Amino acid sequence: MKKILKAFSWRAIALGCTASVVWYQTGSIAGAMSIGLSDSVIKIGLYYLHECAWDRGETEEVEPEVEAEKLLLLRPIARTQSGRAVAYVGGL
């Protein structure tokens, strides 16, 4: 339902913009409203279909190789001459 309300609120803004441009160029309020409403009906449908297509797409989360809990238990076992750790041991 949120997608539909979002589409309508955006199209209300876009309708005003489209109708204003058509009215400015043609001087016809009736023509401006006709084109603006037609444009909005078509684009609301396309927007909703676009959102549904994105929702059906794969959004599989990639699991990190090392869990956060295991990272907290790691201890350095080798260091460079500057003291930077380069190898670790740990885990559950």
N, C-alpha and C positions, 0 to 999 in steps of 0.2 A: 504494500500500500504506500510505503514511503516513496518508492520510485515514482509512482503515479503522481503523488502530490508534488514532488520535486520537479517532475516534468512540467506540470501545469504552472507552477510558480515561475519557472524559467521562461516558459512560452508566453506568459503574460507580459513579461519584460520585452521579449523578442517581438511580440505582436505590436506593442507600442512603437518599437523601433522601425519595423517593416512598414507599418501603416503610415508612420511619419514620413518616411522616405518616399513612398508611393504618392502620398498626398502632396508633398512638396513638388514632386516631378510632374504630377498630372493635374493637380488642383481639384481632384475628385475625392470627396470624403467617402462616398459609397464604394468607389473602386478601391480606395485604400483599405477599407474595412473588409471588403470581399477578398482581396489578395492576402491581407494579413491573416484573416481567419483560415483561409485555405492552407496557407503556409504553416500555420500553427497545428492544424489537425494532422497534416501529413508528418510534420516533424515530431509531434508527440508520439505518434505510432512508431516511427523509426527509432526514436530515442529509447522507448521502452523495449523494443526488440533488440537493440544494441546492448542494453543493460542485461537482458536475459541471456544473450549469447555470451557475454563476459562471465556471468555467474556460472554457466555450464562448463566453461573452460577449466582446464586442470589447474588447480591451485594447491597442489600437493606441497606440503612443507618439507624441506630437506632437514633431516635430523643431523645435528652436529655429531662428528665422529667421537668426540669426547664430551661426556656429560659435565655440567658445571660442578657438581659435587666432587667428581674425580679430579678436576683441575685444582680444587682447593687443597687436595691431599698430596699433590706432586712436590717432590723435593729435588733440588738440583744435585746431580752426581758428577758433573763435569763442568769446568769453567775455563774461559779463555784467560790469557795473562792479564787482561784488563778487569777480570772479575765477572764478566757476563756469563750467565748460565747458558750452556748449549745442550745439555742432556739432562733428562729428568727421570725419576722413578717415583712410583706411588700408585695410588688407586685403592680400591676397596679390598 
